[in-house]
């Protein structure tokens, strides 16, 4: 059955209603709230914006959302013209360290911005540290000045170093060691950990709640298909009718959470999470990269269009990037609602629908 995209939104109505239904009790706590969101024009952000706007309209929540963006006009012109002049939604131009805070106090701050290194620039590590530390400090100062109720920061599963607690390939929340600071992986992960520490220390001093969401891997509409995300690259090639090529041996293990569930998990952490306690956010269906490629090809209707270049080393333990979800389930009653194959199907359907809308016959 073809899914519909309601007027004023770009996501499927089925996904928007899923988020609103799952979060009905949590969103009631945000009635009349003023949310300040960084990273609001990226993958996480667009899902948060459209889901919150839908829920606010359907349940009369009277939410106000202010989004920080380096170029709001470019975003509204090129990516989201449907969000222009939406009631309750405002944009502030600026970067993480050079923006003018809203005049009206923000009750909740969601920090979902991050510096990427798609261009492989030599100064990325410095820029990333500056954004992570200086940017987080600016937001925490704003939270103190606004007497905000809560600050949610999205960090990453990259905070887990090789010395962290890993049980059956699953990263378990807990204390971690520090390894080679010079590597991009460690710089990225440890700067995210510093954001967690800064937020928790400031919360203890100023009285707001510090919420920490350690985010792993995701799939859904708006995920970049031309970036360094394997699942995005596989979907891109499948949509183009090309063979899906796995550059390695296909053995690394991953799990993926659909973006509609991602929004549910982030807002649940914001509403119910314990202050200063990290929660892993990710999928529960473990799949190798090779199996992932075959699943994408199967959903696309071309199950044989997969080629794996490398050959597994006999007896070698596969690398894994997998979250333990025990804390999220036990404390916040969070579960994965949308299986991986269905998540891939919805993502591909969305891209096909966008293509039809852009290039009507």
URHUQUI-V369113 format. One record per pair of residues at least 6 apart in sequence whose C-alpha atoms are under 8 Angstrom apart, sorted by the first residue. I is the first residue (numbers start at 0). J is the second residue. D is the distance in Angstrom with one decimal. If there is no record, write none. Layout:
BEGIN
{{I	J	D} {I	J	D}}
END
This chain:
BEGIN
{{2	11	6.3} {2	12	7.3} {2	13	7.1} {3	11	5.7} {3	12	5.9} {3	13	7.7} {4	10	5.8} {4	11	4.6} {4	12	5.5} {5	11	7.2} {5	12	6.0} {7	81	5.4} {7	82	7.1} {8	49	6.5} {8	81	6.6} {8	82	7.9} {9	49	7.9} {10	49	7.5} {10	220	7.4} {10	349	7.7} {11	349	7.6} {14	259	5.8} {15	49	7.7} {15	50	5.6} {15	53	6.8} {15	54	7.8} {15	259	7.3} {16	54	8.0} {17	259	7.2} {18	50	6.8} {18	259	6.0} {18	260	7.0} {18	262	6.9} {18	263	5.7} {19	50	7.3} {19	53	7.8} {19	54	5.4} {21	263	6.7} {22	263	6.3} {22	266	7.6} {22	267	7.1} {25	266	7.3} {25	267	6.3} {25	270	5.8} {25	271	7.7} {26	54	8.0} {26	60	7.8} {26	266	7.8} {26	270	7.8} {27	60	7.1} {28	270	7.0} {29	60	7.3} {29	62	7.3} {29	270	7.9} {30	60	4.6} {30	61	6.1} {30	62	6.3} {31	60	6.1} {31	61	4.9} {31	62	5.1} {31	63	7.2} {32	61	7.4} {32	62	5.3} {32	63	6.3} {32	105	7.6} {32	106	5.9} {32	107	7.2} {33	62	6.2} {33	63	4.6} {33	64	5.8} {33	65	7.5} {33	104	7.3} {33	105	4.9} {33	106	5.3} {33	107	6.4} {34	62	7.6} {34	63	6.2} {34	64	4.8} {34	65	6.2} {34	105	5.7} {34	106	6.2} {34	107	4.8} {34	108	5.7} {34	109	7.2} {35	64	5.9} {35	65	4.8} {35	66	5.9} {35	67	7.6} {35	105	6.2} {35	107	6.3} {35	108	4.8} {35	109	6.1} {36	44	7.6} {36	64	7.3} {36	65	6.2} {36	66	4.9} {36	67	6.3} {36	108	6.0} {36	109	4.8} {36	110	5.9} {36	111	7.0} {37	44	7.7} {37	66	6.1} {37	67	5.2} {37	68	7.2} {37	95	7.9} {37	109	6.4} {37	110	5.0} {37	111	5.3} {37	112	5.2} {38	44	5.6} {38	66	7.8} {38	67	7.1} {38	68	7.2} {38	110	6.9} {38	111	4.8} {38	112	3.8} {38	113	7.2} {39	45	5.9} {39	47	7.5} {39	48	7.1} {39	66	5.7} {39	67	6.8} {39	68	7.2} {39	111	7.2} {39	112	7.6} {40	68	7.0} {40	74	7.0} {41	221	8.0} {42	221	5.5} {42	222	5.7} {42	223	7.8} {43	111	7.1} {43	258	7.7} {43	262	7.8} {44	111	7.1} {45	221	7.8} {46	258	7.1} {46	259	7.5} {46	262	6.8} {47	262	6.1} {48	64	7.9} {50	262	7.6} {51	62	7.9} {52	62	7.7} {54	60	7.4} {55	61	6.0} {55	62	6.0} {61	87	7.6} {62	87	6.4} {63	87	4.5} {63	88	6.0} {64	87	6.0} {64	88	4.9} {64	89	6.3} {65	88	5.9} {65	89	4.7} {65	90	5.5} {65	91	7.1} {65	101	7.9} {66	88	7.7} {66	89	6.2} {66	90	4.7} {66	91	6.1} {67	90	5.9} {67	91	4.9} {67	92	6.1} {67	93	6.5} {67	94	7.3} {67	95	7.9} {67	98	7.9} {68	90	6.9} {68	91	6.2} {68	92	5.2} {68	93	5.8} {68	94	6.7} {69	92	5.3} {69	93	4.7} {69	94	5.5} {70	92	6.0} {70	93	7.4} {71	90	6.3} {71	91	7.2} {71	92	6.1} {74	80	7.8} {75	81	7.7} {75	82	6.7} {75	83	6.2} {82	88	8.0} {91	98	7.4} {91	99	7.5} {91	101	7.9} {92	98	6.8} {93	99	7.7} {95	130	6.6} {95	133	7.8} {95	134	4.6} {95	135	7.7} {95	137	7.2} {95	138	7.9} {96	130	7.5} {96	133	6.4} {96	134	5.1} {96	137	6.2} {100	141	7.1} {104	145	4.9} {104	146	7.6} {104	147	7.4} {105	142	7.5} {105	145	6.2} {105	147	6.0} {106	145	7.4} {106	146	7.3} {106	147	4.4} {106	148	5.3} {106	149	6.9} {107	147	5.8} {107	148	5.9} {107	149	5.0} {107	150	5.9} {107	151	7.8} {108	138	7.9} {108	142	7.3} {108	147	7.5} {108	149	6.4} {108	150	4.7} {108	151	6.1} {109	150	6.0} {109	151	4.8} {109	152	6.0} {109	153	7.8} {110	135	8.0} {110	150	7.5} {110	151	6.1} {110	152	4.7} {110	153	6.2} {111	152	6.3} {111	153	5.3} {111	154	8.0} {113	127	7.5} {113	130	7.2} {113	131	7.3} {114	123	7.9} {114	126	7.2} {114	127	5.4} {114	130	6.9} {115	123	7.8} {115	127	7.7} {116	123	6.2} {117	226	7.1} {117	227	7.7} {124	183	7.1} {124	186	6.7} {124	187	7.8} {127	187	7.3} {127	190	7.8} {128	186	7.7} {128	187	8.0} {128	190	6.1} {131	190	6.0} {131	191	6.7} {131	193	7.9} {131	194	6.3} {132	190	7.2} {132	193	7.2} {132	194	6.3} {135	194	6.4} {135	197	7.7} {135	198	7.6} {136	197	7.5} {139	150	7.9} {139	198	6.8} {139	201	6.8} {142	150	7.4} {142	207	7.9} {143	205	6.0} {143	207	8.0} {146	205	7.9} {146	207	7.3} {147	207	6.2} {148	207	5.0} {148	208	6.3} {149	207	5.2} {149	208	4.5} {149	209	6.1} {149	210	7.1} {149	269	7.3} {150	198	7.8} {150	207	7.3} {150	208	6.2} {150	209	5.3} {150	210	5.9} {150	269	7.8} {151	209	6.3} {151	210	4.5} {151	211	5.9} {151	212	7.3} {151	268	8.0} {151	269	6.1} {152	194	7.8} {152	195	7.4} {152	209	8.0} {152	210	6.3} {152	211	5.3} {152	212	6.3} {153	211	6.2} {153	212	4.8} {153	213	6.0} {153	214	6.5} {154	191	5.3} {154	192	7.4} {154	194	7.8} {154	195	7.7} {154	211	7.1} {154	212	6.0} {154	213	4.8} {154	214	6.0} {155	188	6.9} {155	191	6.8} {155	212	7.5} {155	213	4.4} {155	214	4.5} {155	215	6.0} {156	170	7.8} {156	188	7.6} {156	213	5.5} {156	214	5.7} {156	215	5.2} {156	279	7.4} {156	320	7.6} {156	322	7.3} {157	184	6.9} {157	185	7.5} {157	187	7.0} {157	188	4.5} {157	189	7.9} {157	191	8.0} {158	185	7.7} {158	187	7.8} {158	188	4.0} {158	189	5.7} {158	191	6.4} {158	192	5.8} {159	170	7.1} {159	175	6.5} {159	188	7.1} {160	175	6.6} {160	176	6.4} {160	177	6.6} {160	178	6.7} {160	185	7.3} {160	188	7.8} {161	176	7.9} {161	178	7.6} {162	175	6.5} {162	176	5.4} {162	177	7.6} {162	178	7.9} {163	170	7.6} {163	171	7.9} {163	173	7.6} {163	174	7.0} {163	175	4.8} {163	176	6.2} {164	170	6.4} {164	171	5.8} {164	172	7.7} {164	173	7.1} {164	174	8.0} {164	175	7.5} {165	171	6.0} {168	319	6.0} {168	320	7.6} {168	321	6.6} {169	319	7.8} {169	320	7.5} {169	321	5.0} {169	322	5.2} {169	323	5.1} {170	320	7.6} {170	321	6.0} {170	322	4.9} {170	323	5.4} {171	322	6.8} {171	323	5.2} {172	277	6.7} {172	278	7.2} {172	279	7.3} {172	323	7.6} {177	189	7.8} {178	185	7.0} {179	185	6.5} {180	186	5.9} {195	211	6.7} {195	275	7.7} {198	209	6.0} {198	275	7.9} {199	209	5.5} {199	274	7.5} {199	275	5.2} {202	208	5.9} {202	209	5.8} {208	273	7.7} {208	274	4.9} {208	275	7.4} {209	273	7.8} {209	274	4.6} {209	275	5.1} {209	276	7.9} {210	268	6.7} {210	269	6.2} {210	272	6.3} {210	273	6.9} {210	274	5.5} {210	275	6.0} {210	276	6.8} {210	277	7.2} {211	268	7.7} {211	275	6.7} {211	276	6.3} {211	277	4.7} {211	278	6.2} {212	265	7.0} {212	268	7.2} {212	277	5.9} {212	278	5.1} {212	279	6.0} {212	280	6.3} {213	277	6.6} {213	278	5.9} {213	279	4.7} {213	280	5.7} {214	279	6.1} {214	280	4.8} {214	281	6.3} {215	255	7.7} {215	279	7.5} {215	280	6.1} {215	281	5.2} {215	320	7.7} {215	321	7.4} {215	322	7.0} {216	253	7.7} {216	254	6.6} {216	255	5.0} {216	256	6.5} {216	281	6.1} {216	282	7.5} {217	255	4.7} {217	256	4.7} {217	257	5.8} {217	258	6.5} {217	261	7.8} {217	281	7.0} {217	282	7.7} {218	230	7.2} {218	231	7.5} {218	255	6.3} {218	256	6.2} {218	257	5.1} {218	258	6.0} {218	342	6.9} {218	343	7.1} {218	346	7.3} {219	257	5.6} {219	258	5.2} {219	259	7.8} {219	342	6.7} {219	343	7.2} {219	345	7.2} {219	346	4.8} {220	258	7.5} {220	345	8.0} {220	346	5.2} {220	349	6.3} {220	350	7.2} {222	231	6.7} {223	231	6.2} {224	230	8.0} {224	231	4.2} {224	232	5.2} {224	234	7.1} {224	235	5.5} {225	231	6.9} {225	232	6.1} {225	235	7.5} {226	232	7.3} {229	288	7.8} {230	291	7.3} {230	292	7.6} {233	243	5.8} {233	244	7.8} {233	292	6.2} {233	295	6.7} {234	295	6.4} {234	343	7.9} {234	347	7.0} {236	242	6.6} {236	243	5.9} {237	243	6.7} {237	295	7.2} {237	296	6.3} {237	299	6.2} {238	299	7.2} {238	347	7.2} {238	351	7.9} {241	304	7.5} {242	304	4.8} {242	305	5.7} {242	306	7.2} {243	292	6.7} {243	296	7.4} {243	304	6.1} {243	305	4.7} {243	306	6.2} {244	305	6.0} {244	306	4.9} {244	307	5.9} {244	308	7.2} {245	288	7.7} {245	289	7.0} {245	292	7.4} {245	305	7.7} {245	306	6.2} {245	307	4.7} {245	308	6.0} {245	309	7.9} {246	307	6.5} {246	308	5.4} {246	309	6.7} {247	307	6.8} {247	308	5.9} {247	309	4.8} {247	310	7.7} {248	289	7.6} {248	307	6.2} {248	308	6.3} {248	309	3.8} {248	310	5.0} {248	311	5.3} {249	287	6.3} {249	288	4.8} {249	289	4.1} {249	290	7.6} {249	307	6.5} {249	309	7.3} {249	311	7.6} {250	287	5.3} {250	288	6.0} {250	289	6.4} {250	311	6.9} {250	317	5.6} {250	318	7.4} {251	287	5.4} {251	288	5.8} {251	317	5.2} {251	318	4.8} {251	319	5.6} {251	320	8.0} {252	285	6.5} {252	286	5.6} {252	287	4.4} {252	288	6.3} {252	317	6.8} {252	318	6.3} {252	319	4.6} {252	320	6.3} {252	321	7.3} {253	285	5.7} {253	286	5.5} {253	287	6.1} {253	288	7.0} {253	319	6.2} {253	320	5.5} {253	321	5.8} {254	281	6.9} {254	282	4.9} {254	283	6.1} {254	284	5.5} {254	285	4.9} {254	286	6.1} {254	320	7.7} {254	321	6.1} {255	281	6.0} {255	282	4.5} {255	283	7.4} {255	284	7.2} {255	339	6.8} {256	280	8.0} {256	281	5.1} {256	282	4.3} {256	283	7.8} {256	335	7.3} {256	337	7.9} {256	339	7.4} {256	342	8.0} {257	282	7.8} {257	337	6.6} {257	339	7.4} {257	342	5.6} {260	335	6.7} {260	336	6.8} {260	337	7.3} {261	280	7.3} {261	281	7.6} {264	280	7.0} {264	333	6.7} {265	280	7.9} {267	331	7.1} {268	278	7.7} {268	331	7.3} {271	331	6.7} {272	330	7.9} {272	331	7.0} {278	324	7.9} {278	326	6.6} {278	327	6.0} {279	322	6.0} {279	323	6.8} {279	324	6.1} {279	326	7.7} {279	327	6.9} {280	322	7.2} {280	324	7.3} {280	327	7.8} {281	321	7.8} {281	322	6.3} {281	324	7.6} {282	322	7.6} {282	335	6.6} {283	322	7.8} {283	324	7.4} {283	335	7.0} {284	338	7.7} {284	339	7.0} {285	321	7.7} {289	307	7.0} {292	305	6.7} {293	302	6.3} {293	303	7.8} {293	305	6.3} {294	302	7.7} {294	340	6.9} {295	340	7.7} {295	343	6.7} {296	302	4.7} {296	303	7.2} {296	304	6.4} {296	305	7.0} {297	303	8.0} {298	340	7.2} {298	343	7.3} {298	344	6.1} {299	344	7.9} {299	347	8.0} {327	333	5.6} {328	334	6.2}}
END
